[in-house]
Amino acid sequence: MKQLIKNGLTIVVLALAFLANAQSSNNWFGENIRRIHMDFHTLEVAPEVAIKSFDAKRYIQTLRDAEVNSLVTFAKGHHGNCYYNTQIGHKHSGLPAETDMLGEIVEEGQKQGMKILAYYSVGWLTPIELNQPEWMERDTLGRKMGTSGSLNETGWNQICLNSPYLEEMVLPELKEITSNYAIDAVWIDIIENNACYCQWCRAKFEEQNGRPYASHEEARLLASDTRYEAVSKMINTVKEIKPEVLISYNTAGRDPRLVPLVDFCSIETHPGATWHQEAWTHSLLTMKYLEQYDKPWESTTSRFIHGWGGWDDQTTENMLAVASRIAAHGGVINLGDQTYPSGELDGEIYRKIGDVFQYIEKMESQSIGATSYPQVGLFATPFDIYAIYGPNPGQLDAYMGAAKALVDRGWHFDLILEGNLPELSQFKAIVLPDVGAISPSSQEALRAYVAQGGKLLVTGNSTFDPQKQTFELADVMGVNFQGMSPYSVGYLDLKEEISDGLRKSLLLTPGKFFEVTPKEGAQSLGDHVYPLIEPKAEELFFFRNAQLSPPGKKSSSAGIVSHRYGEGQVVYAAAPIFRVYLAEDQWYLKGVADNLLKHMDVTRDVEVLDAPQSVEMYLRQKDGNLVINLVNYFLHKETNQVEDEVPLYDLTLRVSKQLVKNDKPKIFGSSTGYTMEETTEDYLITLDQLDMYAQVVFALQ
């Protein structure tokens, strides 16, 4: 398999050589955060209408009036139509010979101070699928494949990147666009290829290895290397002509291996979309995920309710809530729209977008260039941030559950990924949410962290080695593994010291418990109680639920264990409480997690007092200041969208005096004023009013 990665190494070297130049000129990307991603996947239909009303000056003025300062605009869309004067591809027939849509948008946009990114579709092209089917990806049965290997009879299937397509069409067109237009960046779409069994992939593998595929895994690895090579070639094509032009692709950041090649990361999230009910939590995890890279990043969303080109629109409040969360994390708001087939924009929509971007503009001076101020670390083993859209979305439940539980309870956190661990001592506590076995280097780092005074909250199978049938950090956690519970569900019976704010009866936890006993010196904080019978049993229908069961007898194992190790402390919950919290809607389990952090005396430098869970707090630092971002939104009980702005009044922040200087804070955003008091240890700042988004800025000590 080593030969699989040899092809393209020269290309990689070239790409990395251009990287330094690209990084030195990409500051504008993260500074122009009010972006529109302007789709224009337009068929050649209704010739009397198509692109007959395009006027570049009016088009750009509409965007500028809405405070847009960067634009992703089409060079080529999914239907194979080019929107520029091409000598290689097919120019959309609706464009008159004298009209160069891309060129006019670039010229007029840059006159008005906008940065222009040229969109180019790679993986989906309907003319290729119809006219050159031999270039399409194929599964083991020779069938065409769409995204994630799906079988799509209606189109949108993937073109193979090992076919002649890349060399004969993609690279020449990218060269043409870069050479002929003063674009600021290239934005590539649809490069997530599949394990492919087409003639081109089979031939490439046999040339490299002297034999056919022996397994599907070999086909998958070839696809991964093919994607790497294709991205490298596209980058080199652009950079050889204009090194200052940035380039990246949709999903950049998903595969860490490709991140060093690109100038920025870009991942889609769609809070408020009808087709993705968990998008609010997934978008939060995605932003935390992108922050791990030393790259500017954007979160691509859209103004539509039903997905791209839906021709409906979200409420202004929903778009503002989405934009506020992105800005609060230091990202670029890449808000999707679609030009009408006539070539016109919807003025009413841009009045709404203008309201959103005017609001964000007031806040962005404190957002751009800010970095997270660490408090709690959320530890993760490598995972696919796009798994939510695949056949096994549940693999993200533990991380999404932990993210939601922490932010709902007012804990600011950062995602820390195995293989890219920061300095752990900066975190007041680290949470391991059902992460499974971890690497020896992670074991060593976490053991040292606790020994030197760190706090760990460990749940479920975290650090469990199924081969050795033991926890890799058993000595740190203070537990002896006895086996797995014979039941698929269980109950927690909490001790008084960790039951604050929770009901005092047994708490159903619909997940399989690890049976553990405390080591010498460790303390049980709660018992594990069995269900009366296994929920799958026929008898359970007597209780009217085929998945759950009433409580039975107390087990001989502990449900929660606390242990001091060195100068630090670990609490272990023997059930997958974060996964269960998200997947099974057991709302009280986030209260359990909150109480376990408090039990370890994990202190908060900043706390919002007595606030509803509609308030999310994100801590940033910039230019010697602490920036406290407060985002306040309520989701409609049926639509999962923000339909109204609901102000909060007399909201109090507690800020540690050890953290900030004795200066009056600056307030940005929706608050109309504040009062400030102090205690021996803290400053208390009471905001008169919090609408959707506000920032409270202190000078750090």
N, C-alpha and C positions, 0 to 999 in steps of 0.2 A: 504493500500500500504506500510505501514511501514515494514510489514513482508518481503517485497521484498529485503530489504537491510540487513536483519539479517543474512541470510546464508552467511558465508564467513567472518564474523567479526574476528573470531579467526585467520583465514588465514591472514587477513589484519594486525593484530597485529604482527604476525611473520614477515611479509614482512617489516614492518616499523622498526622492531628490527634490521633487517639486513641492513637497509638503511645507518646508520652511518658508518658501516664498508665499505660499497660500496663507499660512498662519499669520504672517506679518501684515497682510492686507485685509483680513476678514473682520476687523473690528466693527465695520458698518453693519454686519449681519446682526449682531446682538444689540445694536443701538437703534436700529429701525424696527421696532417691535410691533408696530401697527400695520400688519400685512394682510392683504387679500390674496387668497389662492383662487384665481379666476379660471374655473373650468370652461371649456368651450368644445366639448365633444359633440360636434354638430354634423349630422348626416347631410348629404347633398340632396335634400328634398325641398319642396316648395321654393323653386328657383326664383319666383317673383318676390320672395321675402328674404331668403337667406343672405345675411350680411349686407343687405342693401341700405341699411340706415346707420352703418358704422361711421362715426366721426371722431377722430382721435382726440381733438381738442375738447369736445364735449365729454367724451369718455373719461379722459384723465381729470378734467375739472370736477366731474361728479365724484371721483375718488378723493381728490384733494379736499373738496368741501367736506368730506366725511373724515378728514384727518388721517387718511391712509398715507403711509410714508414708504411702503415697499409693496411690490406687486409680483406675483407669479403669473405670467401670461403665456399663452400657448404659442409654441413653435410647431408642435405636431401632436394630434390627439389620437384616441383609441381607434377612430375610424380610418386612420391612415392619411388624413388630410393635413397638409401643411398650410400654415397661415403666414407664409413669407414667400418671397420670390426665390423659388428653388430650381436648380438645374438638375437635381437628382430625384427628388420625390414628386409627389402629386399635390399641386396647389389646389385648395378648395375651389370648386367651380363657381361658388357664389362670390368669390372675390374678383373684381374686375382686374384686368391685366395691369392697370396702373396703380392698383391698391396693394400695398405691402403692409398688412395689418400689424405684424410683429415690429417691423421697422418704424412705423408711425407711432406705435405705443412706446417703443424705446425712446425715440426722439422727443416726443411730447412729455413723457413721464420724467425723463431726466432734466428737461427744461424746468420742470416744476419741483425738482429736488427729490424725486422718488428713485429708489433703487429697483432695478428690473431684473427678475429671474426668469429665464426662458424654460418653459415646461416642455419636456420631450417624453413621449410614451414609448416604451421599449417592448414590454412583454405581451401586450394585447394589441393586435392590429387586425381588424376584420378583413381587409383585402388579402393579407397573407394567408389567413385561415381559409378563405374561399378559393384563392388562386394558386397558392403554393403550399398545399397541405403537407408536403414532404418536409417542410421546415418546422412542423409542429412537434411539441413534446408528445411522447407516447408512453402508455403504461405497459405492463407485461403482456397485455392482450392486444396491443396495437391501437388502443383507443386514445383519442385526444384528452388532455387533462387541463383543468383550470387551476385556480389558486388552491394550494394545499392538496393537490391531487384529485380535486373534485371532477366529476364527469358532467360537463355542461353541454346539453344538446342545443342550447340557444346561442352559443358563442361564448366570447370572453375566455377562450382557452389560451394556453401559454405557447409562445414561440420558443423553440429550443435555442439556447445561446451557444451551443456547439455547432449549429447549422451554419451554412454560409451567410445567413441573415446579418450577423453582427458585422462581418467584414464588408459585405456588399451593400448594406443599407445604413445601419446605425452609425458606424464610425464616419463614413463619408458625409452623412447629413449633419452630425455634430461638428465636424470640421467646417462645413459650409456655414452653419449658424454662427459659430465662434469667430470665424474669419470675417464675416460680412456685417456683423451687428455689434454695437457697443454695449452688450449686455454686461450685467454685474455678476451673474451667476447662472449656472445650468441646474435645473431641477428635474431629475430623472424619475420616472414612475414605472412600476411593475417590473421588478427584476428578481422577485422571489420565486426562483425556479424549483422544479420538483426532481426527485429521483427519476431519471428518464431512460427509456429503453428504445429510443429512436435509432435509426441507422447511424447517425452522427455520433451519438454518445457511445454506442456499442463499439464503433470503429475506434474512437479515441481511447477507450479503456483497453481494447485489445492491443493497440499500438504501444501503449505505455506498459502493459503488463504481460503481453504475449499469450493471453488467454481471455476467454469471455468472463463476464460477471460470475462470481461464485455465490453472491448473496445480494439481497436488497440493500444491505448496509454499504456494500461497495458502490452501488449505484447512488446512494445518498451522499457518500463522501465525494464521489466524482462531481455531483451537482454542486456541492459546497465549493469545491475547488474551481469549478466552472464559473460560478458567481463571482468569486474572488478575481479570477482572471478577467472576466468581462468588465467588472467595475474598474479594475486597474487600467484596462485598455481605454475605456471611456474617459477616465480622468486624464490619462496621458495625452489623448487626442486633443482635449481642451487645453491642457497646461502647456503643451508644446507650442501652441499658437499664442495664447495669452495667459501667462502664469498667474496674473492677478485675478482672473475670473474664478470665482468659487464654484465648486461642484459637489453635489451630494445626491441622495436618492431617497425616495419614500421608503420608510422602515429603517433608515440608517440609525444605528444604535442597537438594533435587535441582535445582530451578530457582532460581538465585540472584536472579532478578528478583522473586520473591515473598517472599524472606526478610525484607525490611524491613517487610512487612505483619504477620508473625506474631510471637507472643510467645516461641516456642521452636521448635526444629527437631526432627524425628523421622524416623528412617529405620530400616527393618527389616534385621536381619542374623540368620542362624540357624546359627551354628557347631554342628556335631554333627548337623545334619539329614541324613537319608539322601539327600535330593534335591539337595543342594548341597555337593559335595565340596570346593569351593574357598572355603567360607564363612569359614574361619578367617582367611585372607588378605584376603578381601573385607571382612570386619568390621573388620580393622585399618585398611585404607585408608579405610573409611567414617568411622571415628572421627577419623582425621587430617583427612579432608575436612570434617567438621562443626566441627572446632576453628577453622577459618579465619574463621567467623562470630562476631560479637560478640553471641552469643545462647546462653542455656542450651540444652542438647540432651539427648535421650534416645536410647538404642539399644533398639529394640523387638525382643525375641527371644521364645522360648517354651519351655515345659518339655517340649514334645512332640518325639518323634523324627521322626514322619511329617508334621509340619506342623500348622497350626491345627486344633484339635478332633480330634486324632489319638487321644486317649484312652489313649495310652501315656505314658511319661515317661522323660526322660533320667536318667542317673545324677546323684547329688548332686555328684560330682566334676566332671562336665561343666558343670552349671549354675554351680558355683563358679568354674571356670576362665573361663567367659564373663563372669560378674559381676565377677570380679577385673580383667579387662582393661578393662571399661567404667569401673570405679571408678578404675583407674590412669590413665585419660585424663580424669578429671573429669566423666564423664557420668552420666546417670540410668539405672538398670537398670530397664527396663520389661519385666518378665518375664510372658509370656503364659500364661494358664490358661483353662479354660472351666468354668463352673458346670454341674453336672449338670442335665438337664431338670427334675428334681424341685425345683431351687432350692437344692440342698445343695452343699457343698464337700467335697473328699476330705481327711479329716484326716491320712491317711498322707502324701499329697503335701505338705501344709503342714508336717508335721514335717521333711521334707527341705528345703523352701524356708526354713523357720526356721533350719536349720543353716547354709544359705548366707548368709542375711541377718544372722544373729548374727556370723558371721565378718566380713562387710563392715562391720558397724556398728563394729567395733573399729578399722577403718582409715579410716573416712570423714572423720574430723576433719582428716586430712592430704590428703584428696582434694578435698573440697568447696571450691570457690573457687580451687584451685591452677591455675597456668598452665604451659605447657611451658617448659622451660629449653633454649633452642636450642643445637643442636650442628651437625647436618647438615640442609640443606634439600633436599627432593625437588621439583624444579620440574615443573609440569604446565601444558599448555595446556588450555583448557576441555574437559571431558569429562562424560559422563553416568554418574554413580555407579551408576545402575540398569541400565546396559547389560548387566551380567552376567545379567540376567533376560530380555533381549531377543533378537532374531534374530542379533545380531552381538556376542556376549559377548567375543570376542577383542580388541576395541578397548581393553579394560582390562588386557590381559596385561602390557604394558610397565610400567605403574604398579604393578600387583600384584606383578610379578616383582621390581621394585626394592624395594618395601616389604618383601617377604619376605626378600630377600637382605640388606638392611640390618639388619633386626631379628634375623635368625638369626646374623649376625656381630657382634652387640652394639653396633650404631650406633643411638643415639637420633636420630630424625629428625622433621621437621615437613613437611607438605605445603604448598607455596607455589604458588598459582595465578596464572597470568597474568591481569592485570586487577585483581588484588587483592594486589600484591606488598608484603610488609613490608619493613623496612629490611634489606637483604641483608648488610650488614657484620656482623650478629650471628651469621652462620653461619660455621663453620670450613670448610665445603665445601658446594657445591651440585651435585646430580646431575641431569643432563638425560637421562632414559631413553627415547630414541626418540620425542621429542615433536613432530617435524616442524618446519615453519616457525614462527617466533615473530614477535611484533609488533615494530615499530621501537622502541617504548618499552622492551620487554624486552631487545632487543639492546643498547640504550644502557645499561640498568641492569647487565646482566651484564658488558659491556665495562668499565664503571667499577669494578665489583666486583673483577674480576681485576686490573686495573691497580693497584688499591690494596692488593693482597695476597691476594685471595681465590683459592680453589682450585675448579676445575670438573672434574667427570667427565662427559664427553659421549659418548653412544653412538648408533650407527646413523644414522637420518635426522635427528637433532636439529639444528635450525637450517638444514636444507637447504631451499632454495627451488627447487621443481621447474620453475618457469617460467624462472628465470634460470640453472638448472643450476649452482648454486654454494652453498656454505655461507655463510649470512649473517654468521657469525663466523669465517670462514676465517682472517683475520689473527690473531685471538685464539687459535684452535685450532692454527694453524701447519700447515695442510694445503692441498694443491692437489687439487681434485677431477678425476679422470681419466675417470670413467664408472662404470657399474654392472658388477658381476661378471657374466659370462655364465652363471654357475651359481647354483642356488637354495640351495646349501649351501657350506660352506667349512670350513677348519681354521685354528686359531690355533697358531702356533709361538712360544712366549713366550721372551723373553730371560731370562737367569738372575736378574736383579734383581727380576723380578715373578713368579717361579715358586715362591715359598716355599709349602710345604705342598701343592703340586700335582704331579702326575706330570710327568715331563720329556719326555713324548712329545707328539705333535700332539693338540690338543683339538678334537673335532668340534663345530661350531657350525652347527646346521641353520637358517640364515637367509641372506638375500642380503647380501653384503658391498658396501660402497661402496669403490671403488678410489681410493685417495689416495696421494700422495707427500708426504713432509715438506718444508715450506718451509725456507729457510735458517735455521739456528739451532735447528730442531726435531730431535727424536731419535726413531728407531724403537725401540719396546720389544717388538715382536713382528711376525712375518711373517704374511702371508695366503697360505695354501696352497689351491690348487684341489682339487676332488675329481677322481678319475680320469676319470669321465664324469658327464654330467648324470643325476641319479637317476631322472628320468622315462623314460629311454631303455629300450627293450625289453631291451637287453643286460644291464641291471642285475639282472634276475631271476637271472642267473648268480650274483650275490652274495647272493641270498636276501632282499633287502630292496628294495622298490619305491620307497622314499622317500629312502634314504641311499646314500652311495657311499664307497668307501675313498679315502684321500688320493692325490692325483696330484702334479703338479709345483708348485713354488713360483711364485706370481704375482709380477709386478713391483711390486705395491703393498704398502704397510705395513698390518699388521693393527691395530697400536696405535701411536699417536704421542703423544709428550710435548713440550710447548712452554711456555717461560716468556714471559709477556707482562706488561710493567711489573713490579710487585712480586709478581705472582701466577703461577699455573701452571695449565695445562689438560692433561688427558689425554683423548685421543679413541680410543675403540674402534670400529673400522669395521664392526662387526656389531651387530645388535640383541640384545645379550647378555641384557638383562633380560627381554625378551619371550620369547626362546628358553628362558631358564632356567625360566620358569613353564610355557610351553606345551609344551615338549619334554622337560622333566624333566632338563635337563643340569645336574646338581647342582654340578659343579665351576665353573660360570661365576660363582656368587656368591663363590667363592674368588678368581677373577680380579678381580672388582669390589673386593673387600676389599683385595687387594694393590695395586690401582691407587690407592686412597685412601692407603694406607700409603706408597706411592712418593712421593706429594706431601707427605709429612710432615704429614698431617692428624692432629692430636693429639686424644686423648680425655681429657676432664677426669675422667671416671668410666669404669671398666672392670671388668667381671666377669672374673676370671682363671680360665682353665682350666675353664670351665663348659660343660656340654653345651648343645646348641641348644634344649633344653626350657626354658631360662631366657630370658625376655624382660625387657629393662630399659627403663623409661620414666622420664625425668627431668622433674620438676615443680618449681615454686617457689611458696612461699606464706609470707607474713608474714616475709620475710627469711630463710627457710630453704630449703635444697635437699632435696627429697623424692625419694629413689631408690626407685622401685617395682620390685620383683622378682616376676615371675609365673612359676611353674614348673609346667608340665603336659606330660604325655606322651600323644600320640594313639595309640589302639589301631591296630594295623597293618592291620586289616580294616575296622573300623567308622568310622574317622576321628573317634571320640569319645574323651573322657577317661573311662576306666573305673576307674582306680585313682589314688590319690594316692601319688606316689613321692618321698619326701623326699630331699634332697641334704644331705650333711654336709661341714663344714669348707669352706664356700664363701667365697672371698676377693674383696673389693672393693678396687680401687685408686682413691683419690680425691686429686686434685691439691691440694696445700697452698695454691696460689694461688687456689683456688676457695672453700674453706671455712675456718672458724675452728678454732683448736686447742681444741675442746671435745669432750667425749664425745658421740657420736651417740645419738639415741633410736631404739629399735627397736619397731616395731609389727607385730603379726601373728604368724607361725608360728615365728620363730626363738626358741630357748630361751636364747640367750645369745651373747656374742661376746668376742673378744679384739682388741686394737688395738695395732699397731706403727707405726713411722714410719721412712721413709727421708729422704734429703735433700730430695726433691721431693714425696713422697706420704705419705698415710696408708694403711695396709693394715688393713682390718677383716675379720676372719674370723668368719662366722656359724657357730655350732655346728650349726644345722639350718635348712634352708629347706623348708617344706612347699609349700603352693600359692601363698601370697601373703604378702609381707612388705614393709615400708617401713623404710628407713634414713634418718634425718633429721639433717642437719647445719645449723648456722648458716652462712649465706653470709658471705664477707668483705665 
